[in-house]
Amino acid sequence: MSEEFKERNGVEEGEASFAELFEQYSDGGGDDLNVGDKVSGKVIQVGETTVFVDTGTKLDGVVEKEELLDEDGNCTVADGDTVELYVVGKDSGGIKLSKAISGIGGLAMLEEAKNGNLPVEGKVESTCKGGFNVTVLQRRAFCPVSQIDARFVEDPEEYVGQTLEFLVTKLEQHGRNIVVSRRVLLERDAAESAASFVEETKVGDEVEGTITRLAGFGAFVEIMPGLDGLVHISQISHGRIGHPEEAVSVGQKVRAKITKMDHDDKGRLKISLSMKELAQDPWDTVSSTFAEGDKVTGKVVRLADFGAFVELVPGIDGLVHVSEMSYTRRVNKPADFVSEGQEVAVKIKSIDPIKRRISLSMKDAEGDPWMDVADKYQAGQKVTGTVEKQEQFGIFIQLEPGITGLLPKSVIARSENPAPFEKLHPGDAVEIVIGEVKAGERKISLTTGDAQEDGDWKQFAPKKQRSADTGGMGLLGAALQEAFDKKK
C-alpha cells in the first residue's frame, strides 16, 4: 500500500490490508484493465525478484524482474522509468504484467493468449515452405512468410534465430496445429502509433527517423515504432540520383519534412516525406559558385535529341546543345558522342538563375582548331590528308581533326593524271596541295598540285602579288588578257 493512500485515509499499519482492499473493490480497483491490454506506466520500485509498476489504477502492476534483464543479467529499468507491458492476469493482490507470454506452458496458456490477443514469445528456428518454423512455449508453430513482418520480406533467412513476439491466430488439434502472426501485432501497434501521430503532427512539420529499407522508387523512414514514411527518390536530394542507395543507406538517421498524410483503401496511414525541402537549394548560390567563361568538369546525366544535360554539382544541370559538342567531329546524335555517366569538360556560356538554365559548350572547352589555321596552312603547301567522304561536287579531305578541306571535282578533271584521285575512298591517305585558306569562313580549298592543271607558281602566290603581276586586274583580268593576246 502506498504512503499516499495511508495519509489520505488515515489508515494505521495493521489496518492497511483491509482498508486498501475495501477501497480497491469499492472504487472498481483495476476494472479498467483487461487481460491483453497494453499498459504504459512508471516503475514504482525494483525489488529482488519483482518490479512494481504504476498502472494508473488502484492496483499496482507486478512483473517478474527476470523479464527485464539484459544478456549480462543486469536489470534494464530503474525507479521512475516508463515501461510498456501487457496485462496477463489480475486479482485482488495486483495486476500481473509481462512483456509477453513465454516459458514453459500448456494449452491453457496458449488458449488464453489466443482469446485475449496476448503476444507470445517465439523463436524463429528455420524457414520452411511458405513461411517459418517457430517455437512457442516449447511447441512448434507455423508463421506464414507474409505474417513475419508488416513489410515485404526480401530475405527470409534474416529472421532465423531471432526471438520475436507473435499473436496466436490458430490453435487446433490439441496444439498440433498452431499458426502465429507477427504482422497482426505490428499493424496493431502501428495503428496505435498512427492515431497518436495524427493527433500531434500536421503537414509541414519536420520529423526525425531512421531509414529502414531502400527501394528503386524511394527510401522508407521509420518515424516511430511501427510507423514509416516514404521519401520518394525525387525528394531525397536536389541532385539527380538513379537509386536511393547513391545518397542514403539503411540505418542512417535523417530529417525530413511531412508533405502529405492520407489513408489508403485499407485505412492505413500513408506519410510522404521530403528530405530535399530541408536542404539548401543550390540554385540560390549558383551565381557565386559559377560564372560565364568558367571551364569546369561535370557528369552527363541525361541525353536528348537536341543535346546532353551535364550535372555541374548536385542539383545544378546545364545543357550542351548538339551544335556545341565538337569542332572536330560532326555530331548528329548526342548518344554517338557522349554517354550517361561520362565525365566531360565544359565551358559555361551563359547562366540564367531565374529560369534555372545554364548553357554549356564542350567544344569551347576543348578549343577551336581553326584559331591558328591561317598560320599552319599556306597556299601552295603540300600536305597529306585523309579522305572523309565523296560528294558530287568534290572530295572532303581531313587535314587534322576538325580541319577539313575540299578538293573540287572540276580541279580533278583538269589534272593530267586524275585517275588516282577518282579512285579515292573514305579513309584513304592522299597528298594534296593547299589552294586557298579562308579561316573566317572555316573553308580550305585544295588542288592536285598538277602543273598542267594549276598553271605556274603564280596561282599559289599571295593575292596582292598576283594582282601586281597581272597589272592589278586579278586572275580574271589575266585570263582575258591571255585570250586577247592569242586572238592577235
MILO-742016 format. One line per field, with one value per residue (C-alpha): x, y, z; residue in one letter; residue number from 1. Coordinates in steps of 0.2 Angstrom, whole numbers, plus 5000, padded with zeros to 4 digits. Example, Ala and Ser with C-alpha at 12.3 -4.5 7.8 and 13.67 -1.06 7.14 Angstrom:
! residues 2
xx: c(5062_5068)
yy: c(4978_4995)
zz: c(5039_5036)
rest: c(A_S)
nr: c(1_2)
! end
This chain:
! residues 488
xx: c(5000_5007_5010_4999_4985_4988_4989_4973_4963_4971_4975_4985_4999_4988_4973_4981_4976_4958_4956_4966_4956_4940_4944_4950_4934_4923_4931_4932_4951_4958_4942_4948_4961_4958_4969_4978_4978_4995_5000_5012_5017_5032_5042_5037_5051_5063_5063_5074_5063_5049_5046_5031_5023_5010_4996_4986_4973_4970_4980_4999_5006_5019_5031_5045_5062_5069_5059_5068_5086_5099_5110_5123_5109_5108_5091_5086_5075_5076_5064_5055_5057_5042_5039_5026_5019_5004_4991_4992_4981_4974_4967_4964_4983_4988_4989_5001_5011_5023_5032_5024_5019_5034_5042_5035_5017_5002_4987_4978_4991_4990_4971_4972_4984_4974_4957_4965_4976_4991_5008_5019_5037_5043_5060_5061_5070_5071_5062_5050_5039_5028_5035_5044_5045_5043_5045_5032_5030_5041_5028_5031_5021_5020_5021_5017_5031_5018_5015_5033_5033_5022_5033_5039_5051_5066_5077_5068_5085_5087_5073_5080_5087_5078_5066_5051_5033_5018_5000_4992_4979_4975_4976_4969_4971_4976_4991_4997_4992_4997_4998_5006_5007_5019_5012_4995_5004_5015_5000_4990_5005_5006_4988_4990_5006_4997_4982_4994_5005_4990_4984_5001_5008_5002_5008_5024_5031_5049_5052_5067_5068_5079_5080_5074_5073_5078_5068_5070_5057_5062_5068_5057_5060_5054_5047_5041_5040_5028_5026_5035_5035_5041_5054_5052_5068_5064_5063_5079_5091_5092_5104_5099_5101_5097_5094_5092_5107_5118_5113_5107_5109_5099_5101_5105_5096_5088_5077_5063_5048_5030_5022_5007_4996_4982_4975_4975_4960_4963_4963_4982_4991_5002_5015_5025_5041_5054_5072_5076_5065_5075_5092_5098_5093_5110_5102_5101_5120_5124_5129_5143_5148_5149_5152_5151_5168_5172_5179_5173_5170_5153_5144_5132_5116_5103_5103_5090_5089_5095_5109_5116_5112_5128_5127_5140_5136_5121_5106_5113_5112_5117_5113_5126_5117_5122_5130_5141_5149_5164_5174_5182_5168_5151_5138_5121_5115_5122_5122_5135_5147_5144_5136_5126_5138_5153_5164_5166_5175_5163_5164_5150_5142_5128_5119_5100_5096_5078_5074_5087_5096_5114_5121_5137_5149_5161_5169_5174_5182_5192_5197_5194_5207_5203_5210_5228_5224_5230_5247_5248_5242_5248_5244_5255_5259_5259_5251_5244_5226_5213_5198_5182_5168_5165_5151_5146_5155_5171_5180_5181_5199_5203_5220_5218_5204_5192_5201_5193_5197_5188_5196_5183_5179_5182_5200_5202_5195_5209_5223_5235_5233_5215_5214_5222_5210_5195_5199_5200_5188_5184_5199_5212_5228_5232_5244_5237_5241_5233_5224_5216_5213_5198_5199_5185_5173_5181_5185_5201_5201_5213_5221_5230_5247_5247_5257_5247_5231_5237_5247_5263_5268_5258_5242_5249_5256_5248_5233_5242_5257_5245_5237_5253_5259_5243_5243_5230_5217_5217_5215_5200_5209_5224_5213_5205_5222_5229_5214_5216_5234_5230_5217_5230)
yy: c(5000_5017_5030_5042_5030_5029_5048_5051_5038_5039_5020_5013_5000_4985_4991_4993_4977_4978_4996_4995_4980_4989_5005_4994_4985_4999_5010_4996_4993_4988_4985_4997_4985_4968_4954_4958_4977_4986_4997_5011_5016_5021_5009_5012_5000_4987_4973_4957_4946_4958_4975_4986_4997_5011_5005_5021_5011_5007_4991_4991_4981_4967_4960_4947_4955_4941_4948_4964_4958_4960_4947_4951_4949_4967_4975_4987_4998_5009_5018_5031_5023_5021_5004_4996_4979_4968_4963_4944_4942_4951_4948_4957_4957_4966_4966_4954_4961_4954_4958_4943_4926_4915_4900_4883_4882_4872_4873_4883_4897_4896_4897_4912_4921_4917_4923_4938_4943_4942_4942_4926_4925_4914_4909_4908_4891_4889_4893_4881_4880_4896_4903_4899_4886_4895_4888_4895_4888_4873_4869_4870_4884_4890_4908_4912_4922_4936_4937_4938_4957_4971_4975_4964_4951_4951_4939_4926_4920_4936_4932_4914_4914_4929_4929_4939_4942_4934_4933_4916_4916_4897_4884_4867_4848_4850_4861_4851_4865_4882_4897_4913_4930_4944_4956_4957_4963_4975_4983_4984_4994_5004_5009_5015_5025_5032_5038_5046_5054_5061_5070_5078_5082_5090_5093_5104_5098_5091_5074_5063_5045_5030_5023_5005_5000_5006_5003_5009_5022_5029_5026_5021_5030_5024_5039_5030_5011_5003_5019_5023_5037_5037_5048_5047_5046_5064_5071_5063_5076_5091_5081_5068_5050_5034_5024_5030_5020_5033_5046_5037_5020_5008_5013_5031_5044_5058_5073_5076_5087_5080_5084_5073_5062_5052_5034_5020_5009_4998_5013_5013_5029_5034_5048_5056_5065_5076_5077_5089_5103_5104_5105_5122_5124_5125_5137_5150_5152_5147_5165_5165_5147_5149_5162_5164_5159_5146_5129_5115_5097_5089_5072_5068_5064_5064_5063_5071_5073_5091_5089_5082_5088_5089_5090_5103_5100_5090_5099_5110_5104_5113_5109_5106_5108_5096_5110_5114_5097_5096_5106_5091_5079_5081_5076_5071_5062_5066_5047_5045_5057_5055_5043_5045_5045_5051_5065_5079_5096_5111_5130_5140_5151_5159_5157_5162_5159_5165_5152_5140_5137_5136_5135_5124_5121_5106_5112_5128_5119_5109_5123_5129_5121_5135_5148_5146_5138_5153_5151_5132_5131_5142_5142_5130_5120_5101_5091_5074_5071_5058_5056_5059_5057_5060_5071_5075_5092_5086_5076_5081_5078_5080_5088_5086_5083_5097_5104_5098_5105_5102_5096_5101_5088_5102_5103_5084_5084_5097_5086_5077_5062_5062_5043_5042_5055_5047_5031_5038_5030_5036_5033_5033_5044_5057_5070_5086_5105_5119_5131_5145_5147_5156_5154_5166_5155_5139_5134_5127_5124_5110_5107_5092_5101_5096_5109_5107_5110_5123_5134_5142_5146_5162_5154_5150_5167_5179_5188_5205_5198_5190_5207_5216_5203_5205_5224_5224_5215_5199_5182_5186_5201_5189_5177_5190_5197_5180_5176_5194_5190_5173_5181_5193)
zz: c(5000_4996_5009_4999_5002_5020_5023_5013_5023_5040_5039_5053_5048_5054_5045_5029_5020_5024_5020_5004_4998_5003_4993_4978_4977_4981_4968_4955_4958_4941_4932_4918_4913_4905_4900_4884_4887_4885_4900_4900_4917_4928_4938_4957_4964_4958_4970_4972_4961_4955_4948_4953_4940_4942_4931_4933_4943_4961_4959_4955_4942_4945_4933_4935_4936_4926_4911_4912_4912_4898_4892_4906_4919_4923_4926_4911_4921_4937_4948_4938_4921_4910_4903_4892_4897_4894_4906_4908_4924_4939_4956_4972_4975_4960_4941_4933_4919_4906_4891_4883_4887_4887_4895_4898_4896_4892_4880_4893_4892_4873_4873_4885_4874_4858_4866_4875_4860_4871_4862_4865_4863_4849_4842_4823_4821_4802_4786_4778_4763_4763_4780_4796_4810_4826_4844_4855_4873_4868_4854_4836_4827_4809_4804_4785_4777_4774_4793_4799_4795_4790_4775_4761_4765_4754_4763_4774_4782_4791_4803_4808_4825_4831_4846_4842_4848_4840_4841_4841_4826_4825_4839_4833_4835_4854_4850_4835_4823_4829_4817_4823_4816_4820_4806_4816_4831_4821_4812_4829_4836_4820_4821_4839_4834_4818_4829_4841_4827_4818_4833_4837_4819_4803_4785_4785_4802_4802_4809_4813_4808_4803_4786_4787_4768_4751_4735_4717_4720_4737_4755_4769_4785_4802_4811_4827_4831_4818_4808_4792_4780_4762_4754_4735_4725_4718_4736_4743_4735_4724_4713_4701_4708_4699_4715_4733_4738_4729_4743_4758_4767_4779_4797_4793_4804_4793_4795_4783_4781_4780_4763_4763_4775_4770_4771_4759_4754_4769_4781_4784_4786_4772_4775_4761_4766_4758_4763_4749_4755_4771_4761_4754_4735_4726_4713_4727_4727_4708_4704_4717_4713_4694_4681_4662_4654_4668_4662_4674_4674_4675_4673_4659_4667_4653_4634_4622_4603_4605_4617_4633_4651_4662_4681_4687_4706_4714_4709_4695_4677_4661_4643_4630_4613_4600_4590_4605_4606_4595_4582_4576_4573_4565_4579_4573_4589_4606_4610_4596_4605_4624_4636_4653_4667_4657_4664_4652_4652_4648_4647_4654_4640_4650_4667_4670_4689_4686_4673_4681_4665_4661_4643_4641_4627_4626_4610_4618_4632_4621_4610_4592_4579_4567_4578_4571_4554_4544_4552_4549_4531_4517_4498_4488_4504_4501_4514_4517_4522_4525_4514_4524_4510_4492_4485_4468_4468_4476_4489_4508_4515_4533_4536_4555_4567_4565_4549_4533_4515_4499_4483_4469_4455_4442_4448_4447_4429_4424_4431_4420_4430_4438_4440_4457_4464_4456_4464_4482_4496_4513_4524_4511_4513_4499_4496_4490_4489_4499_4487_4497_4515_4522_4541_4545_4534_4540_4522_4514_4495_4489_4472_4465_4463_4445_4435_4419_4428_4440_4429_4435_4453_4452_4457_4474_4477_4489_4482_4482_4472_4459_4457_4454_4441_4431_4432_4446_4435_4445_4439_4428_4420_4417_4408_4397_4393_4388_4377_4369_4365_4357_4346_4340)
rest: c(M_S_E_E_F_K_E_R_N_G_V_E_E_G_E_A_S_F_A_E_L_F_E_Q_Y_S_D_G_G_G_D_D_L_N_V_G_D_K_V_S_G_K_V_I_Q_V_G_E_T_T_V_F_V_D_T_G_T_K_L_D_G_V_V_E_K_E_E_L_L_D_E_D_G_N_C_T_V_A_D_G_D_T_V_E_L_Y_V_V_G_K_D_S_G_G_I_K_L_S_K_A_I_S_G_I_G_G_L_A_M_L_E_E_A_K_N_G_N_L_P_V_E_G_K_V_E_S_T_C_K_G_G_F_N_V_T_V_L_Q_R_R_A_F_C_P_V_S_Q_I_D_A_R_F_V_E_D_P_E_E_Y_V_G_Q_T_L_E_F_L_V_T_K_L_E_Q_H_G_R_N_I_V_V_S_R_R_V_L_L_E_R_D_A_A_E_S_A_A_S_F_V_E_E_T_K_V_G_D_E_V_E_G_T_I_T_R_L_A_G_F_G_A_F_V_E_I_M_P_G_L_D_G_L_V_H_I_S_Q_I_S_H_G_R_I_G_H_P_E_E_A_V_S_V_G_Q_K_V_R_A_K_I_T_K_M_D_H_D_D_K_G_R_L_K_I_S_L_S_M_K_E_L_A_Q_D_P_W_D_T_V_S_S_T_F_A_E_G_D_K_V_T_G_K_V_V_R_L_A_D_F_G_A_F_V_E_L_V_P_G_I_D_G_L_V_H_V_S_E_M_S_Y_T_R_R_V_N_K_P_A_D_F_V_S_E_G_Q_E_V_A_V_K_I_K_S_I_D_P_I_K_R_R_I_S_L_S_M_K_D_A_E_G_D_P_W_M_D_V_A_D_K_Y_Q_A_G_Q_K_V_T_G_T_V_E_K_Q_E_Q_F_G_I_F_I_Q_L_E_P_G_I_T_G_L_L_P_K_S_V_I_A_R_S_E_N_P_A_P_F_E_K_L_H_P_G_D_A_V_E_I_V_I_G_E_V_K_A_G_E_R_K_I_S_L_T_T_G_D_A_Q_E_D_G_D_W_K_Q_F_A_P_K_K_Q_R_S_A_D_T_G_G_M_G_L_L_G_A_A_L_Q_E_A_F_D_K_K_K)
nr: c(1_2_3_4_5_6_7_8_9_10_11_12_13_14_15_16_17_18_19_20_21_22_23_24_25_26_27_28_29_30_31_32_33_34_35_36_37_38_39_40_41_42_43_44_45_46_47_48_49_50_51_52_53_54_55_56_57_58_59_60_61_62_63_64_65_66_67_68_69_70_71_72_73_74_75_76_77_78_79_80_81_82_83_84_85_86_87_88_89_90_91_92_93_94_95_96_97_98_99_100_101_102_103_104_105_106_107_108_109_110_111_112_113_114_115_116_117_118_119_120_121_122_123_124_125_126_127_128_129_130_131_132_133_134_135_136_137_138_139_140_141_142_143_144_145_146_147_148_149_150_151_152_153_154_155_156_157_158_159_160_161_162_163_164_165_166_167_168_169_170_171_172_173_174_175_176_177_178_179_180_181_182_183_184_185_186_187_188_189_190_191_192_193_194_195_196_197_198_199_200_201_202_203_204_205_206_207_208_209_210_211_212_213_214_215_216_217_218_219_220_221_222_223_224_225_226_227_228_229_230_231_232_233_234_235_236_237_238_239_240_241_242_243_244_245_246_247_248_249_250_251_252_253_254_255_256_257_258_259_260_261_262_263_264_265_266_267_268_269_270_271_272_273_274_275_276_277_278_279_280_281_282_283_284_285_286_287_288_289_290_291_292_293_294_295_296_297_298_299_300_301_302_303_304_305_306_307_308_309_310_311_312_313_314_315_316_317_318_319_320_321_322_323_324_325_326_327_328_329_330_331_332_333_334_335_336_337_338_339_340_341_342_343_344_345_346_347_348_349_350_351_352_353_354_355_356_357_358_359_360_361_362_363_364_365_366_367_368_369_370_371_372_373_374_375_376_377_378_379_380_381_382_383_384_385_386_387_388_389_390_391_392_393_394_395_396_397_398_399_400_401_402_403_404_405_406_407_408_409_410_411_412_413_414_415_416_417_418_419_420_421_422_423_424_425_426_427_428_429_430_431_432_433_434_435_436_437_438_439_440_441_442_443_444_445_446_447_448_449_450_451_452_453_454_455_456_457_458_459_460_461_462_463_464_465_466_467_468_469_470_471_472_473_474_475_476_477_478_479_480_481_482_483_484_485_486_487_488)
! end
